[in-house]
Amino acid sequence: MMGTEGLTHATKIAILNANYLAACLKDTYGIVYRGATGFVGHEMILECRKVHEETGISENDIVKRLMDYGYHAPTLSFPVHGTLMIEPTESKSLAELDNFVHVTLTIWDEIQEVKNGEADKTDNVLVNAPHPEYEVVADNWEHSYSRQKAAYPIESVRDNKFWVNVARVDNTLGDRKLLPTCYGGFD
């Protein structure tokens, strides 16, 4: 429906968007699979393996934390285990790309807090993400970080919060058991 010219234009914008993100994030996470000229294609792959080695924070922890910021998790560990494949497409505006960069760099700062011992290695916003509303407003809060850090880490999230319905689930179990069942309520 776009025709040859429209499809060519959309492809160029998608490649431009992916390279913009790669340029913004290269000095933190690192980028996997750059071409001979240093550019990526229509998607870019964030390197998370070194983060895991240094901090214990996995690519899974990072994608779960992205949910607290209102983002759907990107492709996890494909095509390379321990990485995140992000495909911004031609539909993303510069403002949306800049917000994603801000979020991803804020998560990088949260990872550095764990690495530097400023955040607990086993009780931090990353390993406990996502943080659904029922947890944040519960009478009991037993984490070493604040509810605000969990639920409203930056201004754009405070202005436009999207709440996930459940806390972290067992991914493997969820992949194998496609029909959810109720086990008697929430703990």
C-alpha positions as CSV (number, residue, x, y, z in Angstrom):
1,M,0.0,0.0,0.0
2,M,3.0,2.3,0.5
3,G,4.4,1.7,-2.9
4,T,8.1,1.5,-3.7
5,E,8.9,5.1,-2.7
6,G,6.9,4.9,0.5
7,L,8.5,1.6,1.5
8,T,12.0,2.9,0.7
9,H,11.3,6.0,2.8
10,A,10.0,4.0,5.8
11,T,13.0,1.7,5.6
12,K,15.4,4.6,5.6
13,I,13.6,6.1,8.7
14,A,13.7,2.8,10.5
15,I,17.5,2.4,9.9
16,L,18.0,6.1,10.9
17,N,16.1,5.5,14.2
18,A,18.0,2.4,15.1
19,N,21.3,4.1,14.4
20,Y,20.2,7.1,16.5
21,L,19.5,4.8,19.5
22,A,22.8,2.9,18.9
23,A,24.8,6.2,18.9
24,C,23.1,7.3,22.1
25,L,23.6,4.0,24.0
26,K,27.0,2.8,22.7
27,D,29.0,4.2,25.6
28,T,27.0,2.4,28.2
29,Y,25.6,-1.0,27.3
30,G,27.5,-1.4,24.1
31,I,26.0,-2.5,20.7
32,V,26.4,-5.9,19.1
33,Y,26.6,-6.5,15.4
34,R,27.7,-3.3,13.7
35,G,28.6,-3.2,10.1
36,A,32.0,-2.5,8.7
37,T,31.2,1.3,8.7
38,G,30.0,1.1,12.3
39,F,26.3,1.3,11.6
40,V,23.4,-1.1,12.5
41,G,20.5,-2.1,10.4
42,H,16.9,-1.5,11.2
43,E,17.3,-2.9,14.7
44,M,20.1,-2.6,17.2
45,I,21.2,-5.1,19.8
46,L,22.1,-3.9,23.3
47,E,24.9,-5.9,24.9
48,C,23.9,-7.0,28.4
49,R,26.3,-9.9,29.1
50,K,29.0,-7.8,30.6
51,V,26.4,-6.1,32.9
52,H,25.4,-9.5,34.1
53,E,29.0,-10.6,34.7
54,E,29.8,-7.5,36.7
55,T,26.5,-7.0,38.7
56,G,24.3,-10.0,38.5
57,I,21.7,-7.9,36.7
58,S,20.4,-9.9,33.7
59,E,18.8,-8.8,30.5
60,N,15.6,-10.2,31.9
61,D,15.9,-7.8,34.9
62,I,16.4,-4.9,32.5
63,V,13.3,-5.8,30.4
64,K,11.2,-6.2,33.5
65,R,12.3,-2.7,34.7
66,L,11.5,-1.3,31.3
67,M,7.9,-2.2,32.1
68,D,7.9,0.1,35.2
69,Y,8.7,2.9,32.7
70,G,5.8,2.0,30.5
71,Y,7.6,0.1,27.8
72,H,6.8,-3.3,26.4
73,A,9.8,-5.6,26.7
74,P,11.9,-5.8,23.6
75,T,13.1,-9.1,22.1
76,L,15.1,-10.9,24.7
77,S,18.2,-12.9,24.1
78,F,17.6,-13.2,20.3
79,P,19.6,-13.6,18.1
80,V,22.3,-13.5,20.8
81,H,21.8,-14.8,24.3
82,G,22.2,-12.1,27.0
83,T,21.2,-9.2,24.7
84,L,18.2,-7.1,23.9
85,M,17.1,-6.5,20.3
86,I,15.4,-3.1,19.9
87,E,13.7,-2.3,16.7
88,P,12.4,1.3,16.8
89,T,10.7,1.2,13.4
90,E,9.8,4.2,11.2
91,S,6.8,5.1,13.3
92,K,8.8,6.5,16.3
93,S,9.2,10.3,16.6
94,L,12.4,11.9,17.9
95,A,10.6,12.7,21.2
96,E,9.7,9.0,21.6
97,L,13.3,8.0,20.8
98,D,14.7,10.6,23.2
99,N,12.4,9.4,26.0
100,F,13.5,5.8,25.4
101,V,17.1,6.8,25.5
102,H,16.5,8.7,28.8
103,V,14.7,5.6,30.3
104,T,17.5,3.3,29.1
105,L,20.2,5.5,30.6
106,T,18.3,5.9,33.8
107,I,18.2,2.1,34.0
108,W,21.9,2.1,33.3
109,D,22.3,4.4,36.3
110,E,20.3,1.9,38.4
111,I,22.6,-0.9,37.3
112,Q,25.6,1.3,38.3
113,E,24.0,1.7,41.8
114,V,24.1,-2.1,42.2
115,K,27.6,-2.3,40.8
116,N,28.9,0.4,43.1
117,G,27.2,-1.1,46.2
118,E,24.7,1.8,46.5
119,A,21.8,-0.6,45.9
120,D,21.5,-4.1,47.4
121,K,22.4,-6.9,45.0
122,T,19.3,-9.0,45.7
123,D,16.8,-6.3,46.7
124,N,16.8,-3.6,44.1
125,V,14.5,-2.0,41.6
126,L,15.8,-4.2,38.8
127,V,15.6,-7.7,40.3
128,N,12.1,-7.0,41.8
129,A,10.7,-5.3,38.6
130,P,8.0,-4.9,37.5
131,H,6.2,-3.1,40.4
132,P,2.4,-3.4,40.0
133,E,0.1,-1.0,41.7
134,Y,-1.1,-3.5,44.2
135,E,2.4,-3.9,45.5
136,V,3.3,-0.2,45.6
137,V,0.1,0.8,47.5
138,A,0.2,-2.2,49.9
139,D,0.4,-1.5,53.6
140,N,3.6,-3.6,53.8
141,W,6.7,-2.4,51.9
142,E,9.8,-4.5,52.7
143,H,12.3,-3.3,50.0
144,S,15.5,-1.3,50.6
145,Y,14.4,1.3,48.0
146,S,11.5,3.7,48.1
147,R,8.1,3.1,46.5
148,Q,8.7,6.3,44.5
149,K,11.9,4.9,43.0
150,A,10.0,1.7,42.2
151,A,6.9,3.2,40.6
152,Y,7.8,6.8,39.5
153,P,11.5,6.9,38.8
154,I,11.4,9.8,36.3
155,E,9.1,12.7,35.4
156,S,7.6,11.2,32.2
157,V,6.5,8.2,34.2
158,R,4.9,10.4,36.9
159,D,3.0,12.3,34.2
160,N,1.8,9.2,32.3
161,K,2.0,6.0,34.4
162,F,1.1,2.7,32.9
163,W,0.6,0.0,35.5
164,V,1.4,-3.6,34.8
165,N,-1.2,-6.1,36.2
166,V,1.2,-8.5,37.9
167,A,4.6,-8.6,39.4
168,R,7.4,-10.8,38.1
169,V,6.3,-14.2,36.9
170,D,8.3,-17.4,36.1
171,N,8.9,-16.9,32.3
172,T,9.5,-20.6,31.6
173,L,6.4,-21.6,33.4
174,G,4.4,-18.9,31.6
175,D,5.8,-20.1,28.2
176,R,4.8,-23.7,29.0
177,K,1.4,-23.0,30.6
178,L,-0.5,-20.8,28.1
179,L,-3.8,-20.7,30.0
180,P,-3.5,-18.9,33.4
181,T,-5.4,-20.2,36.4
182,C,-6.2,-18.6,39.7
183,Y,-4.5,-20.2,42.7
184,G,-6.6,-18.5,45.3
185,G,-5.6,-14.9,45.3
186,F,-2.5,-12.7,45.8
187,D,0.1,-13.1,48.4
